[in-house]
Amino acid sequence: MSSRSWLGCLGAVVIVLACGARLGTAVTAQAPTRPANSGEIASDPIKCWWKTGTSALLIGERFMLTLTCGVIEAGRVVVIPKIDQLDPAALQLSPFEVLDGVRHEDIQAPPWRYFQYDYTLRLVGPEFFGQDVDVPALTITYNIQSVADAAAGLPTQGRDQRYLLPALPLRVASLVPKAATDIRDAPRETFADVEARHLRANTELGAAVILFSFAGMMLAFAAVRLVRHGRERSPTLAPSMPAATVLQACLREIGRLTSEVARDGWTPERAGSALTVLRIGTAFAIREPVAQALVETSVPAREGQLALRKGIFRRKRVLVSAPITSDAIDRYRINGNGRAPSGRTQAMLEDLGESLRSLSAARYGRNGNLDTAVLDRALENGRAALRRLRLATLWPMRAADTLARSAATLVSLVWTR
C-alpha cells in the first residue's frame, strides 16, 4: 500500500514538471522578439497636430488652420506619407470650406522630417450659432520603406497604414469650446513667420554692411583730408578771429565808407580804406593767409590794416591786413591752388579784381583825378562780392562744400580704378 502511494506521488510530480516545461515553451514562443536591425522604429513613425489662431469664430469669418506633421527618416527606414490627400484643392473638412492653402518648406531635424500646411477655412450656416463645431478627424495614409539589402540598395516598401488625427473643437460665437482644456490661444507663428524673419534679418544685415562700408569710406576721406591739410602751407600768423567775423567787419567798414562818400565825396584816403577792406576779402576768397595781430587798444592801425574789437570788455583789438593785388587773383583763376574754381567763384573774383584795380589807381595815381562813377561801381561790386563770400564761409555752406568735394573725390577714385 505504501509503495503504491510512493509511486503515485512520483508520477504526479513528473506530470507537473512536464506540463510546466511545455507551458514555458509556449509563453516563450508568444513573447515578442526585438529585431536586431539598426533601422528599427522605436516610436510612432508619424505624428501630426492641428493648430489654429483662435478658439472661437464667427459665421463667415475666415481663419487660419495649420497642420504640422513629422515623419521618421532614420537610416534605412523612411516613412512616406501620401500628401496628395493634404493638398488644399483635395482636402475635405466638412462642414468647413477650405478656401486656400499653402505648403511651406520642410524642416529636417533627424531622425524627423517636418512638413506644414496652412489652410484658410470658413464656416457658413445659421444652424451653427452657439454650438461647438469640430474640425473633423483626418486620416493620413502612409507606408514604411526600408532597405533590406544595404549593399544592393534595394528598397522594400511596406503595406499602406493609416494615422488618425483627432478632431479639433471650435466654438461658434462664443469664447471657448466646451471640450477645450486650455483657454489660451495657441501662438500664431508658423514656418512662414520663421522664413519671413530670416529674410528680414538677412536684408537688415546686408544694409548694415553697406552703411558701415560707407561710414568707413567717409572716415578714410576725412583722414586723407586731415593729412593733406597738414601738409598745406599754413598762414604766417594763426588767425584769432574766424573768417565770417572778419568779413562781417569788412562789410560794416564798406557801409561806413558809403555813407562818408555820399556825404563828402571820394578822397585818396577813402579809396585806400576801401582798398584795404577788399584786399582782406580777396585773401579769404583765394585762400591766401590773412595777417591778424592782437594788440592793445592804444596801438593805432596803420594804412592797410583794419582794426576789430575783441574780448568781452573790448580791451583788445585785432589788426587785420592782407597784401593782395589783382595779379594774385589772376594767378588763382589760372591754377586755383590745385582746385578749379567754380563759375560763381570766377564771377566773384572778376568783380573783386576789377574793384582792386580801380581803387588802386585812385589811391596811388599821380594825376589826382578821381572818377566818382567808377569808384562807386567798384565799391558796390566789392560789397556784393564780400556778401557772397561771407555767406560761403558760414557753417552750412562750408559743410555742403566739403561733402560735395568728398563725393567728387570718391567718384574720381572709383573711375580711376
Phi and psi in degrees as a GROMACS rama.xvg file:
@    title "Ramachandran Plot"
@    xaxis  label "Phi"
@    yaxis  label "Psi"
@TYPE xy
-70.7381  -35.4964  SER-2
-67.3895  -38.4311  SER-3
-65.0233  -38.5014  ARG-4
-63.0504  -41.3252  SER-5
-65.7003  -41.446  TRP-6
-66.2212  -37.0101  LEU-7
-64.5473  -40.2007  GLY-8
-65.9206  -40.1445  CYS-9
-63.767  -40.8637  LEU-10
-64.0274  -37.945  GLY-11
-64.3998  -39.3979  ALA-12
-64.0588  -41.5653  VAL-13
-63.5573  -42.0337  VAL-14
-63.3979  -41.7838  ILE-15
-62.8244  -43.6436  VAL-16
-64.5737  -40.0384  LEU-17
-65.0553  -41.5629  ALA-18
-64.4644  -40.4859  CYS-19
-65.1994  -39.9962  GLY-20
-64.1437  -40.838  ALA-21
-67.1069  -39.4674  ARG-22
-64.9046  -40.6408  LEU-23
-63.9774  -37.5148  GLY-24
-65.0473  -39.3808  THR-25
-66.557  -41.95  ALA-26
-64.5177  -41.0597  VAL-27
-63.4609  -36.1824  THR-28
-69.4693  -30.5435  ALA-29
-85.9089  -15.0898  GLN-30
-70.0268  137.321  ALA-31
-70.2426  139.57  PRO-32
-102.794  136.28  THR-33
-83.6948  121.737  ARG-34
-65.2071  149.071  PRO-35
-87.0745  3.14545  ALA-36
-67.1214  133.395  ASN-37
-70.5237  -17.8456  SER-38
-90.9359  13.6093  GLY-39
-62.309  137.79  GLU-40
-86.1713  117.479  ILE-41
-88.6055  -8.03707  ALA-42
-143.036  -173.83  SER-43
-58.9789  133.095  ASP-44
-72.6953  -15.5635  PRO-45
-146.455  143.91  ILE-46
-144.649  137.75  LYS-47
-137.976  158.262  CYS-48
-156.247  150.304  TRP-49
-87.9756  157.258  TRP-50
-154.002  134.21  LYS-51
-136.297  153.814  THR-52
-81.4718  0.081848  GLY-53
-145.946  151.553  THR-54
-104.365  -8.95464  SER-55
-140.475  146.866  ALA-56
-143.906  168.297  LEU-57
-106.919  156.987  LEU-58
-63.8298  128.948  ILE-59
84.5094  -5.36382  GLY-60
-78.9894  134.779  GLU-61
-84.2677  137.226  ARG-62
-143.581  161.838  PHE-63
-98.9878  132.529  MET-64
-122.911  126.615  LEU-65
-112.654  129.549  THR-66
-111.117  122.319  LEU-67
-121.91  131.986  THR-68
-132.182  148.423  CYS-69
-127.082  133.787  GLY-70
-123.504  151.333  VAL-71
-79.5213  132.978  ILE-72
-135.404  82.5924  GLU-73
-118.687  107.902  ALA-74
62.1748  -118.575  GLY-75
-91.7491  5.70125  ARG-76
-112.138  124.983  VAL-77
-132.075  131.756  VAL-78
-95.9624  123.63  VAL-79
-114.286  105.557  ILE-80
-83.6308  153.204  PRO-81
-89.7611  94.4383  LYS-82
-84.5846  -3.18334  ILE-83
-61.7249  -33.3605  ASP-84
-72.1096  -13.7428  GLN-85
-94.385  -1.5108  LEU-86
-62.5279  138.693  ASP-87
-56.848  -30.2423  PRO-88
-76.9333  -19.7389  ALA-89
-106.573  -15.9412  ALA-90
-74.7382  133.782  LEU-91
-118.316  119.895  GLN-92
-128.093  51.7957  LEU-93
-58.9607  137.45  SER-94
-88.1154  8.93059  PRO-95
-83.471  147.472  PHE-96
-97.984  130.075  GLU-97
-90.2631  106.562  VAL-98
-85.542  -37.7622  LEU-99
-160.329  168.579  ASP-100
-171.321  161.562  GLY-101
-150.23  145.929  VAL-102
-108.096  134.576  ARG-103
-93.904  168.796  HIS-104
-65.8523  143.968  GLU-105
-70.8901  155.328  ASP-106
-119.406  125.869  ILE-107
-93.7148  124.835  GLN-108
-141.617  75.6485  ALA-109
-46.3867  137.863  PRO-110
-87.6515  18.0688  PRO-111
-107.302  149.434  TRP-112
-124.758  124.111  ARG-113
-106.115  136.987  TYR-114
-130.425  154.108  PHE-115
-143.024  141.13  GLN-116
-121.808  141.435  TYR-117
-111.766  122.263  ASP-118
-113.726  141.939  TYR-119
-102.533  117.617  THR-120
-116.564  161.832  LEU-121
-150.782  144.06  ARG-122
-118.877  124.564  LEU-123
-127.204  129.628  VAL-124
150.4  127.224  GLY-125
-70.616  -16.4787  PRO-126
-76.5343  -3.76538  GLU-127
-98.6044  -0.433945  PHE-128
-60.0664  131.146  PHE-129
69.505  19.4604  GLY-130
-116.973  164.148  GLN-131
-93.9509  121.235  ASP-132
-115.778  128.898  VAL-133
-93.6657  135.303  ASP-134
-69.12  118.53  VAL-135
-61.0655  155.863  PRO-136
-61.4059  148.158  ALA-137
-121.22  128.262  LEU-138
-99.2689  123.137  THR-139
-111.885  121.8  ILE-140
-89.243  137.658  THR-141
-150.679  166.465  TYR-142
-141.979  159.584  ASN-143
-105.951  122.882  ILE-144
-108.87  129.409  GLN-145
-132.369  160.39  SER-146
-102.445  107.65  VAL-147
-72.2166  -41.9054  ALA-148
-110.57  105.093  ASP-149
-65.0597  -33.8119  ALA-150
-71.1055  -43.4834  ALA-151
-78.5851  -26.0183  ALA-152
71.2995  32.0787  GLY-153
-89.8384  119.797  LEU-154
-76.8694  147.193  PRO-155
-121.706  119.333  THR-156
-102.817  127.723  GLN-157
-82.0812  -179.796  GLY-158
-74.1319  160.91  ARG-159
-67.2713  135.851  ASP-160
-124.74  164.724  GLN-161
-127.006  140.551  ARG-162
-118.174  128.9  TYR-163
-103.057  116.849  LEU-164
-90.6761  121.527  LEU-165
-61.9214  159.362  PRO-166
-67.9627  154.97  ALA-167
-113.972  114.903  LEU-168
-80.0417  139.564  PRO-169
-132.778  145.384  LEU-170
-100.891  133.587  ARG-171
-96.2007  123.383  VAL-172
54.7538  45.2652  ALA-173
-150.289  -179.271  SER-174
-80.3487  -58.5804  LEU-175
-139.664  156.882  VAL-176
-68.9243  160.187  PRO-177
-65.4155  -36.1492  LYS-178
-84.9848  0.590563  ALA-179
-71.6418  138.924  ALA-180
-102.376  -7.50882  THR-181
-141.894  124.824  ASP-182
-84.9944  -5.04173  ILE-183
-82.0585  137.271  ARG-184
-73.8055  147.27  ASP-185
-70.3062  151.428  ALA-186
-61.8315  148.528  PRO-187
-87.9217  -1.20439  ARG-188
-72.5299  135.331  GLU-189
-127.557  -177.674  THR-190
-60.146  -34.0363  PHE-191
-63.3376  -39.0744  ALA-192
-63.7221  -40.5113  ASP-193
-63.473  -43.2658  VAL-194
-63.8563  -40.6025  GLU-195
-64.8357  -42.9375  ALA-196
-65.6679  -36.3553  ARG-197
-64.6754  -42.8435  HIS-198
-64.138  -41.8647  LEU-199
-64.77  -39.8798  ARG-200
-63.5552  -41.4325  ALA-201
-65.2549  -39.0382  ASN-202
-65.197  -45.622  THR-203
-66.7874  -34.7896  GLU-204
-64.6896  -41.9702  LEU-205
-63.1991  -42.1578  GLY-206
-63.5638  -39.2093  ALA-207
-64.4507  -40.1842  ALA-208
-63.131  -42.4201  VAL-209
-64.5005  -44.7047  ILE-210
-65.4604  -40.8619  LEU-211
-65.2206  -33.4411  PHE-212
-64.8911  -44.2455  SER-213
-62.9133  -40.2759  PHE-214
-62.1309  -40.3824  ALA-215
-63.6156  -40.3259  GLY-216
-65.3332  -41.8333  MET-217
-63.8159  -37.707  MET-218
-64.6103  -39.713  LEU-219
-64.8134  -41.6362  ALA-220
-62.5611  -40.0767  PHE-221
-63.2575  -40.2576  ALA-222
-65.7994  -41.7661  ALA-223
-63.7034  -40.387  VAL-224
-65.7803  -38.1091  ARG-225
-65.4281  -42.1956  LEU-226
-66.1923  -41.7026  VAL-227
-65.814  -37.106  ARG-228
-65.6658  -35.2277  HIS-229
-68.3748  -27.3284  GLY-230
-83.2986  -17.6825  ARG-231
-67.7153  160.49  GLU-232
-69.4219  123.241  ARG-233
-85.6877  151.216  SER-234
-64.906  156.606  PRO-235
-65.2611  -33.9369  THR-236
-125.537  131.739  LEU-237
-65.9093  126.097  ALA-238
-66.3538  135.277  PRO-239
-98.3532  -8.46838  SER-240
-131.174  140.865  MET-241
-68.2437  160.674  PRO-242
-63.0745  -39.5711  ALA-243
-62.0426  -37.8762  ALA-244
-67.2697  -43.2914  THR-245
-64.3914  -42.4881  VAL-246
-66.7119  -34.8944  LEU-247
-63.932  -39.082  GLN-248
-65.8197  -36.5025  ALA-249
-64.2772  -38.8518  CYS-250
-66.4229  -37.7688  LEU-251
-64.6632  -38.831  ARG-252
-65.272  -39.0613  GLU-253
-65.5052  -38.0524  ILE-254
-62.3623  -40.2122  GLY-255
-65.3865  -42.5304  ARG-256
-64.7491  -36.1665  LEU-257
-62.8181  -39.6851  THR-258
-66.9552  -42.6312  SER-259
-66.2832  -40.0096  GLU-260
-66.2511  -39.0419  VAL-261
-65.7548  -27.6294  ALA-262
-90.1178  -44.9511  ARG-263
-118.217  -7.23652  ASP-264
88.4969  178.478  GLY-265
-84.0525  144.379  TRP-266
-136.212  160.622  THR-267
-57.6012  -35.2089  PRO-268
-65.9343  -42.668  GLU-269
-66.8825  -36.4707  ARG-270
-61.8315  -38.1031  ALA-271
-66.022  -40.2588  GLY-272
-63.5985  -43.2256  SER-273
-64.3136  -36.6545  ALA-274
-64.1766  -38.8551  LEU-275
-62.0022  -44.9048  THR-276
-63.5846  -44.6652  VAL-277
-70.7132  -31.0182  LEU-278
-62.9854  -41.7106  ARG-279
-65.0817  -45.7172  ILE-280
-62.7611  -39.5272  GLY-281
-65.0969  -36.148  THR-282
-59.9676  -42.4996  ALA-283
-65.1556  -36.4917  PHE-284
-66.9986  -38.4451  ALA-285
-101.241  14.3375  ILE-286
58.6347  43.5692  ARG-287
-100.55  153.553  GLU-288
-64.2736  141.959  PRO-289
-115.268  122.317  VAL-290
-76.9487  130.552  ALA-291
-131.521  121.314  GLN-292
-118.753  125.375  ALA-293
-88.904  118.758  LEU-294
-133.516  172.447  VAL-295
-74.2931  161.432  GLU-296
-68.5061  -18.0502  THR-297
-79.8427  -15.7985  SER-298
-77.4026  123.176  VAL-299
-77.3689  155.048  PRO-300
-87.8812  132.219  ALA-301
-84.56  173.245  ARG-302
-65.5191  135.458  GLU-303
93.5788  -0.944927  GLY-304
-115.691  143.854  GLN-305
-113.525  125.269  LEU-306
-92.0069  130.284  ALA-307
-125.116  136.515  LEU-308
-72.6483  146.472  ARG-309
-143.954  145.357  LYS-310
103.786  160.569  GLY-311
-66.3704  -43.9919  ILE-312
-98.168  11.3266  PHE-313
57.0226  37.577  ARG-314
-86.35  -11.5729  ARG-315
-123.744  162.316  LYS-316
-146.969  158.812  ARG-317
-113.014  130.354  VAL-318
-98.1685  115.234  LEU-319
-108.518  136.657  VAL-320
-153.853  160.251  SER-321
-153.87  121.306  ALA-322
-83.787  72.1474  PRO-323
-111.811  138.428  ILE-324
-123.315  175.145  THR-325
-66.2183  -24.0566  SER-326
-65.5199  -36.7926  ASP-327
-63.1104  -35.3751  ALA-328
-66.3542  -41.6382  ILE-329
-63.1546  -39.8828  ASP-330
-65.7692  -40.2601  ARG-331
-66.9041  -38.1322  TYR-332
-66.529  -23.9579  ARG-333
-80.1116  -52.4547  ILE-334
-109.089  -20.1106  ASN-335
63.8291  21.9241  GLY-336
53.5896  40.8427  ASN-337
88.9255  -4.2201  GLY-338
-127.227  128.228  ARG-339
-74.5823  118.694  ALA-340
-65.0483  146.776  PRO-341
-76.2311  171.02  SER-342
-63.0356  -38.6996  GLY-343
-65.5746  -40.415  ARG-344
-66.0276  -37.9532  THR-345
-60.4029  -43.6934  GLN-346
-65.2808  -40.0418  ALA-347
-64.9986  -42.6937  MET-348
-65.8023  -33.599  LEU-349
-65.2452  -42.2655  GLU-350
-63.3696  -43.4114  ASP-351
-64.6538  -41.1747  LEU-352
-63.7343  -42.0799  GLY-353
-65.6432  -38.9513  GLU-354
-65.9171  -41.4102  SER-355
-62.7328  -41.0854  LEU-356
-65.6244  -41.4564  ARG-357
-66.3455  -44.8191  SER-358
-70.1971  -34.3293  LEU-359
-65.1278  -40.4396  SER-360
-64.8266  -38.2424  ALA-361
-71.369  -35.5308  ALA-362
-78.1873  -39.6463  ARG-363
-112.109  9.38825  TYR-364
-71.403  152.95  GLY-365
-94.8116  -21.6924  ARG-366
-77.9776  -19.4501  ASN-367
77.7002  3.02387  GLY-368
-85.6022  128.793  ASN-369
-113.263  116.251  LEU-370
-81.6545  103.812  ASP-371
-61.9707  -42.9126  THR-372
-63.0635  -42.6395  ALA-373
-65.4568  -42.4418  VAL-374
-68.872  -37.8757  LEU-375
-62.278  -43.0072  ASP-376
-66.014  -38.5103  ARG-377
-64.6721  -41.5733  ALA-378
-66.9655  -40.1814  LEU-379
-68.5873  -41.4066  GLU-380
-64.5154  -38.4273  ASN-381
-64.5623  -39.9938  GLY-382
-63.1334  -44.8783  ARG-383
-62.4639  -40.0951  ALA-384
-65.8511  -40.0972  ALA-385
-67.7075  -33.5098  LEU-386
-62.8609  -45.9985  ARG-387
-64.0841  -37.3176  ARG-388
-67.1797  -41.2752  LEU-389
-64.8704  -38.9521  ARG-390
-61.5385  -36.8544  LEU-391
-70.8851  -22.439  ALA-392
-86.2537  -7.03105  THR-393
-69.7634  158.004  LEU-394
-60.8709  -45.3603  TRP-395
-60.229  -40.8082  PRO-396
-69.083  -37.973  MET-397
-66.0007  -39.4146  ARG-398
-65.1014  -41.6846  ALA-399
-64.5655  -39.24  ALA-400
-65.6969  -41.323  ASP-401
-63.296  -42.6241  THR-402
-63.9688  -40.788  LEU-403
-65.0125  -40.8819  ALA-404
-67.2523  -37.911  ARG-405
-64.2835  -41.0859  SER-406
-64.0524  -40.7726  ALA-407
-63.9362  -39.5349  ALA-408
-64.1656  -41.4918  THR-409
-61.6682  -44.3353  LEU-410
-62.2649  -41.7443  VAL-411
-65.8496  -38.0984  SER-412
-65.6274  -41.3277  LEU-413
-62.7087  -43.8016  VAL-414
-71.959  -32.1008  TRP-415
-68.8447  -29.6621  THR-416
